[in-house]
Amino acid sequence: MQKQVCMGIVCLCVLGAIACAGCTSQQETKVYDQSSMADLAAYVQDAAGYVQTAGKEIALTAFDAPDGSFILGDWYIYAYDYDGILQAHPYEQDAVGTYRGNWTDVRGLPVIEIAQETAANGGGYIAYLYPAPEGGVINESATETYEPKIGYAYPAGDDLWLGSGMYFGDTAAGEDRYPAAITGMIALVEDGALYAETEGSDEALAAIGNVSGPFVDAEGHYLYAYDYNSTLVAHPYLGERVGDNLMEKEGPFGMKMIRALSETAAEGGGFVVFVWPNPDNGNLEELKIGYVLPVNDEWWVGSGTYLSEITGVDSALVVR
């Protein structure tokens, strides 16, 4: 198969819009824009089509090859069965054939379980933290290299599902590092931390807890604040829960979200992806990309953006 990479556009030889194993004069060239989330979905769906046309074993061999036809820039296909067994991965070949259904990202998000449920329910976008491959190797132990990633999971028959992903920076326009929704969220958190530094904790916590205050924007994004023991100290919409310790609060997939956020803040801040009800979508559970920063040695501040704000499509999770 021929492939071409130029200016963020990747060309993959396809037959009838399905990725193929070798090019002939009857085949068309499918173009994938590696800054497009829609094209990421198409890429995974086309790979699923290849499973149907080429057969499972041939397809898995193609997906598994680190220099194979499905390696398109930073994009690659990984495959799992519905028992959580990794069936193909070009950069994790030592793990192929092993159970990974309980694998979590660096902050404890059960990525494979969520992706599998998403695929089983017809496919869709997910979000998680993951290191980028370097020199043909992914080092999942290098915790400092994890970056937020948009993924797409899709069924490929009754016993197989496929996934791929793109880093947030690949979706941004121009010199932006992240999508606009994420950039705005980070700015809100930074503003809150700076406000606390300049105005003091009492003033800042009062402002964060004020639904009409400076840290609730027109789209309903807001700041929240906890101490490092995961006790809520300010929230514009959950004022009645201030003083509650939420260290053990679990999401529908078992992740202790507030604990993960507090630990991240204590380590200097950063991203955490977790599951949280979306009030703008009937309080259905949805992946949320959070960002936190320490304020001082007593408390920290954070905010979040739902996955649907980035993808532009309904990203509610089906939770059994």
N, C-alpha and C positions, 0 to 999 in steps of 0.2 A: 504494500500500500504506500502510495506517495502522500507526503504531508508537507505543508509549507507554513512557516510562521513569519508574519510580517506585520508590524504596527499593531500588535495585539490581536490580529485576526489569524485564526488557524484554519487551514483547509484540510478536510478529511475526505478521502475518496469513499463514495457511498453508492449503493445500488438501491434505487427506489427509496431513498432517504434512510437506508439502513446501513450501518457501518459494515464494511466488507473485509475479507482477508487478503484480497489481491485485486488490482485494478485491471479492467478490460475496457475496450472501446465502448461498451454499452453503459458504462457507469458514469455517474455524474459526480461533481465535486461539491461537497457540502461545506459551507463556510460557517465556522463558529467564532463568534466574537467573545474573546475571553474576558471582557469587561461586562458581559451581559448575563444576568441571572437566568433569563429566559433561555439563552443558548446553553447554559449549564444543564438545565432541565432537558432540553432537546438532546444534548450529548448523551445523557444517561438513558433516556428513552430509546435513542438509536442503538445504544449498546444492548439494551434489553431486546430490541428487535433482532439484533445479531445473534443472540442466544437462540432465538426461535428459528432463524434461517440456517445458521451454521451448525447448530447443535451445542449442547451444554459443554461437552468436553473440549471441543475445538475453541469455543468462546473463552472458557476459563484459561486455557493455555495462552490465548492472545492477551487477555487482561493481565495475566501474571508476568508477562515479559517486560523487564525494565527498559528495554529498547524497542518495544513493540509498537504496533500501529495505533494503539489507543493512548499512547503517551503524547499528549498535545500541550507543549509548554509545561505549565504547572498542573495541568489536568491529567488525571488518570482514573481508571475504574477499579473499584474493589468490589468483591462479591462475598456474600454470606448466605448460608442456608438459614432456615427458620428455627434451628436449634442453637444458633449463635456460633456456629463453626465457620471460621474464615475459609473461604474457598479459593480466593485469588486476591493478590495484592502485589503490585510490582516492586514496592519498597519495603515490604514486610514479609518476604518469602519464608523466613524461618518460622513465622507464626501460622502459615497456611496449614490447615488441617487441625488447628487447635481451637479450643473453646474461648471465645472473646465476648460472649454475651453480657458479661458483667464488667466490661472495660469502661472506665470513666476517664474523663479528661482531667487535667491537672487540678481542677477545682471540685471534682467529684460529680460532674454531670454524667449520668449513665447513657453515653452517646449511642452505643450499639443498640441498646434496648429501645431507645426513642426512635432511632432510624428504622429499626425492624418494624415497630408498630406503625410508623408512618408509611412504610412500603406496603405492609399488609393491608392497609386501608386505602390503597390506590396510589400512593406516592405523594411526595410533596417536599417542601423545603424544611431544613432543620438548621440549627446554629450550634456551634461548639468551639472549643479551643483546641488547637492542634499545631505541632511544630511543622515547619516547612522542610521538604527533603533537601539535603545538602550532599552533593557528590553521589547521588543515587541512593542515599541512606536517610531514613527517618529515625531520629533518636528520641523516642518517647520519654526517656529518662531525663532529658535536658529540659527541666521544667521552666527555665528562664526563656526558652525559645517559643513557647506557646503563644499563638496569636488567634484572634477571633476569625472564624471561618463560616461562610454560608455553605451548607451542603444540600444535596438533593438525593433522596432515596426513592427507589422505584422497583416494583415487582418484575421478575423475569421468569415467569412460570410459577407453578405451585410450590416449588421447593427452593427457590433462589430469589434473592433480591440484590440489587446493585446500588452503589453510591459513588458520588464524587463530590468535590467541593472547590471553592475559590476563596481566597483570603479577602478580607474586607477591603484592603487597599486596592485590590484588582477591580472592585466595583466603583471606586471613586473617580470623579471627573477631574481632569487637569492635574494640578499638583496636590489636590486634597488627599489626605492619608486614609480617610474613612468616608463612608456615605454621610450625607448631610445630617441625617437623624442622629447618627453616632457622634459626629463632630459637635452638634448642638448639645447633646447630653453631657459630653465631656466638659464643655464650656460651662454648663450649669453647675456641675460638681466643683470645678475649679473656682468659680465665682463664690460658691458657698463656703469653701475652705478659706478663701482669701477674706471674705466678709467676717468670718469668725476670728481670723487672725487680727484684723484691724479693729473690729467692734467689740470683741470679747464673746465668750461662750453664751452668757445669758441673753445678750441681744441677738446673737445668731440663732440660737435654739428657738427663741420666740418668733423670729422671722420665718424659720423653716416650718414651724407649726401653724403658721397663719395661712389659711386657704386663699386669702386675698393678698398675700404678701409677695415679696419680690422673687420668691423661688418656686412659684407656680406659674407656668407660662400659659399662653393663650390656647395651646393644644392640650393642656392638662398634664404636661410633664411637671414633675415636682422633685424636690429633695426630701430625703428622710435621714435620720441620724440615730445611731446606736452607740452604746459603749462597747468595749472590746469583749465583754462577757455576753454580748448579743441582747442586751436590754434596750428596748426602744426608748429613746430620749426625746425625739421630736418627729412628728409626721402630720402633714396638713389634713389628712383624711382619716387617720386612725388615732385621734387624740385620746380617745377613751382607753387605748391600749398602752399609752405611755407609762413606763414603769414595769411592763410585762417583759419577762425574759423569754426569748424565742429561740434559744440555742438549739433546742431539740425539734423545732418545727420542721416537718418533712413535707416535700412535695409528693405528687402522685407516683413518682418513680423512685421514691425513697431518699432523694437528696436532701440533706439538711442545709437549706438555702442560706439562712441567716448566719449560721456557723461559718459557711464558706465565705460569705461576704465579709464577716468580721475578721476572719483569718487573713484574707487578702488585704484588707485595710491595715492590719497589724504588720504585714510584711512590706508596707510601703504603698499599697494601692494597685489598682489595675482592673482588668475585666473579669467578670464572672457571668457565665450563662446558666440560667436556672429556669424553672417552670413556675409561672404565676398566673392567676386568673386575670383575664383582660376585661375590664368593666365596659369597654366599648364594643365587646363582642359577646354579650350575655354572660360575662364572667366565666367563659370557657377557658380551660387551661391552655397556655401558650408559652412557647419559649421566649425568654426575655433576656436581653443583653444588658447586664448591669455594669456600672463603673463606680468605683469607690476610691476615696482618698482619706488618709488620716488627717484629722484637724490638730490634735495634740495627743498627749499620752492618756487622755481620758475618753475621747469619743471620735467617731469618724462620720463621714457624710457620703451619701450615694444617690444615684438615680438610675433609671433604666429605660430601655426602648424595646418595645415588642417587635418580634420578628416580622410581623405583617407590615410594620411601618417601613421596613427596609425592602421587603419583597414586593409589596403592593398587592398581595393576594392573601386570602384568608389562610392563616397558618395555625388555626386551632388544632390541638392535639386530640386524638381519640384515646381516651383513658378508660381501660377496662376496670 
